[in-house]
């Protein structure tokens, strides 16, 4: 089958809730992917940072194959020999007290909402059903009904109400707005260290440190959604490290499996996580032995192969190269580590046509919020590959 035949098959039988570029991929290795017609592309999206370790990383693949032949799923009705090791290794790596594994990022967000609400009633003393969680405008935390209910994106919200109450929305990056929004019923503050889907929006220096101080002063739980920013993407294991803080709860996912298997986790201090008792929350697949084995290797190779350090070095190099491109279409280039965005002027006609031009040259990236192109290659990218990418981007942006 050729590309068009695959497109026809999807369009006939699939739901139309996505608008992907019209490439049909069949193979991946490292930073490269191939389509069904045999064309090779440099992947500059990395499955929205799920493939930080590169496509089909051999060590993770070996672990997956070995564990799949032994035991894949027990449910949490029983214990398995991978779970405790995973708990210990990820807690030691991230300086966390407790961990609760789930499957998707959205499930991790739902989990943390439940845990923080229960903590606020049992420990903080907020009256039952009165807890509020503060979130930020232009956030992206997932697609469930509760989560889209506190989104400010009309596309995410429209036609899906009524929504779950108990959330208050403030501007992103504004510590004074956080201070002003807190009431005696405030349980937590849920925020992305860098807003990815909004177009790689980086708050001014000191914002997270100020948020940490404000939350401490008001006995409010600070929750950082590091599902995209975490596990090396910004040149640190967690993005919070850029400001030298620690969240009370941290959400990780995506790269936690290197793209091999759905797994996410809520990393928590002991006080919040210990409010959850048997029967109050869970998942049939959450913490299954296959996922845990894969995650253990995925985080091990991040460290052993110095992918985080490479993300910092190559991110600085990539960002500098992009900023040197002289084009009337480019409004701003911004980023941290290998989480980079190029925002175009509206007069450029949107980012999507530029993404198609880049695809023609063998480079895959994706638009967000109409006018912004994101560049987020796997963390294993090399300098010569960055140079090649910069050549293609410069050619397209100056044509």
Secondary structure by P-SEA (a helix, b strand, c coil): ccaaaaaaaaaacccccccccccccccccccccccccccccccccccccccccccccaaaaaaaaaaaaccccccccccccaaaaaaaaaaaaaccccccccccaaaaaaaaaaaaaaaaacccccccccbbbbbbccccccccaaaaaacccccccccccccccbbbbbbcccaaaaaaaccccccbbbbbcccccccccccccaaaaaaaaaaaaabbbbbbccccccccccccccccccccccccbbbbccccccccbbbbbbbbccccccccccccccccccccaaaaaaaaaaaaaacccaaaaaaaaaaaaaaaaaaaccccccccccccccbbbbbbccccccaaaaaaaaaaacbbbbcccccbbbbbccccccaaaaaaaaaaaaaaaac
